[in-house]
Amino acid sequence: MTCHGPSLVALEAGTSMARGARDADPLEHLFSGVTISANGGRSLVLLGPNGCGKTSVARAILGLASLSSGRRTARPGIRFAYMPQDYRNAVFPWLSLKKNVALRLRQGAGDTTNEEDLIGHTAHEMVAMFRRLDLTVDLDRYPDEVSGGQLQLVLFVATLVMPGDVRVFDEPFSALDFRRRAIASEIISERIPMKPDEAWILITHDIAEGVQLADDVAVLGPTRSISAQINVPLSWPRGSEVRDAPASLAALRAVGEAAGIA
């Protein structure tokens, strides 16, 4: 993959293996021989079928999964903003939405910053995104008092505004309706050029969405390794209309062929 910005974190020939629930279970590849990097000012999309290792690769990038071979390199002091696929387990159910958001914003802000100051610093930005997403939610409510879509949107917005050098979103739109999914994609596409020092990693099953949000698409296959890395030479920001652009259609064909569905 061509690096157009500084590499903030990378896997080099990374392989990760895990044993099943029982000690007698054989070792299983979570992913194998993956070389990939998150570069400043770039968006990388991981795409592939269920069980191909996308989340495991993302967790290895984050330093949350160990490697059996290869290596992970990261810039010293790098900060991650992470929205996991299992978004309901990414919040503390005994804390209000406001307190959960404040915990995310506290990353890099220092332990002495109080909750109101943390929320106040980003309130205007968050309210603007909530309004755009047509999200009306009381942040004093608790996670189990809102719908899955509302909780996912709150976590999505919090991950956008929290401190971070690398932003990792694992299927961030899975609980959203089509309209809000399109708006959320547009918000990401607008923020990528606004944050030239940050790297973005997104996981999706939607090829058209992946091409819209990627500078580079890494396709993982059933062997749990990268079968192709495809560049998407489109300028930012990108609305849904870019899906009909010639460069986008070419990338769609290339990704479809690599994924074995073209």
N, C-alpha and C positions, 0 to 999 in steps of 0.2 A: 504494500500500500504506500502510495506517495505521501510523504509527510509535508504538509503545507504550513504547519505551525509547530512550535516546540512540543516534543513528546512529554506529556505530563505523567503518564503511567503506561507501561507496556508489559505484555507477556511475550516471551521468546521461547518458542517450541514447548510451550507449557502443556503438561499432561497431568490430569488429576484422576485419581482412582479412589474408590471407596468400597468397603465391604458391606454386605447386607446386614440385616438386623441380627443375624446369628453369627457367632465367631466362625462357624464352619462354612458360611456362605463364601463363594469365590469373590475375588476382587472384580470390580466392574469399572470400566472407563466412564467417568463423568464427561470428559472430553479428552482429545488426544492431539498432541503436536500443534497446538494453536499459537500462531504468531500474530499479534494484533496490538495496536496502540491507540491511545486516546490523545489527540493532538489539539493544542490551543487553536480556537477559532474554527474547529471542525466538528461535524456531527457524524457519528458512526452508528449505523443500525445493524443489529444482529437479528437475522431472520432465519426461520427454519421450522420444521414440523415439531410437534410435541415430543419431548423427550430427547431432543438432539443435543442438549447441553448449553443452551443459550444462557439460562439463569446461572448455571455453574461457572461459565466463563465470566459473566458479570461479577459474580461473587469473588472470583479469583482476582479480577481487576481491582476490586475494592479491598482486597487483602483479607477477605472473610473465609476463603477456602484455601487449603494448602495444596501445593503442587507436589506431584510424585516425581516429576522431572521437569527440566527447563527452569526458567527463572522469571520473576516479576521484578521490574525496576520502576521506581517512582521518585518523582522530585521530592526532596526533603520538605517536610511541613505541608504537604499537599492535603487539601480538605475535600471531602466528598459530600455531595448532597444526593441522597439515595431514596428512591421510592420503590419499595419492593412490590413484587406481584401480589403477594398476600397482604394487601393493604390493611385489612382489619387487624392483623397481628403486628402492624407497624405503629399502632397507637396503644396507649395505656387506657384500658376501659374505665378505670377508676378516676381518671382525670377528665376534665372538660375538654372540649375541642380547643378552646383558647389556650389552656395549659399545655396541651399536646403541641399546638403550633409554637408556643413560646419555647418549648424544649428544643424544637428544631432550630428556631432562630437563635437560640443561645449558643449554638455551635460557633466558636470563634469570637463570640461577643464578650466572653468573660463571665465568671460566676457571680460577680457582684451586680450585674445588670438586672434590674427588676422586670417582672413580667409586663407591666404596663408600658415601660420604656421600649422593651423589645417589640411588642405589638405596635406601639405608636410609630416606631421608626419605619415600618413597612405598611402601615394601615392604609394609606392612600393608594399604594400600588396594589395591595390585596383587594381592597374594595372595588377598584376599577376592574380587576379581573373577575371578581365575583359577579359584578354587574354585567360584564360582557358575556359571561357564561350563564347568565340568567339564574344565578344561584342565590337563593334566599335561605339563609341558615343562621340560627342563633348559636354563636360560638360558646355560649355558656352551657349549652346542652352537652350530653355525654355521647360517646361514639355509638352506643347501642340505641340511642334515641333518634338517630337520623338514618336515612336510607343508605344503601351501599353506594349509589351514585353520588349522593351528597358528600359522604365521607371521602370517597375517592377524589372528588374535586377539591375538597379542603386540603387533602394531603398533596395533591398535585400543585396547587397554588403555593402551599408552604414550601415545597421542594424547589419551586422556581425562585423564591425570594430569599431562602436561607443562604448563609454564606457557603461558598463552595467553588472549587477550581474545576472539578469534574462532576457533572450532573448525570446521574444514572437513573433511567426510568424503565422499569420492567413491566411491560404491558400496562401503561398508565391509564388507558381508556377502556378497559375491559367491561366496566359497569356503566358506561355512558351511552346515551342514545346517540343516534347518528348526527344530529345537529350539534350537540355539545362536543362530540368527538371531533367534528370538523373545525369548530371554533378553537378547541384546545390545540389542535395541530397548527392552526394559524398563529396562535400565541407563541408556541415554541419557535416557529419559523421566523417570527419577528424578533425574538430575543437572541437567537444565535448570532446575528451580525452585531447586536448591541453589546455582546460579551466576547470580544475577540481574544481574550486571554483564557477563556474557559473552554473546556472540552465537553462534548455531549455524547452520551451513549443511550440508545433506545432499543428496546426489544419489542417486536411486534410480529404478529402472524399475517398482517395485511400487507401485501406486496405494494399496492399503490400508495398506501400510507407510508410505508418504509421508504420508497423512492422519493416521495414528497419531502420527507424530513431528513434525508441523508446527503452528506457529501460522499460517503462511501457505504456500501452495503456489503456486509460479510454474511455469506450464506453458509449455514451449517447443515449437514446432511445426516442420514441415519448412522454413519460411521462416527458421529460426534466430533468431527473435525471440519475445518473450513474448506468447502469445495470450490468456492469462488469469492473474489473480492471485486466489486464493481463500482466504478466511480460514476457519480451523477453530476455532470458539469452544468449545473444551473445556479443562477445567482439567488441570493437571499434578499428579502423575505419571499416566501412562496405560499400563495393561496392554493386552493384546490384546483384553480384553472391551469396550474402548471402541469397537471397530470396529462394534459393533451399536447404539451410541447414536444417537438421531435426528440429532444435529448431525453425527456422523461419516458417517452414511448420506447426508445431504444434501450434505456436502462430497464424498463419493465420486461422487455423481451429477454434481455440478458439474465435478469434475476429469475424469471420464470423458467428459462432453460436450465439454469444452475440448480433450481429447486426441483426440476424434473416434472414441471406441470405445464410447460409450453408445448 
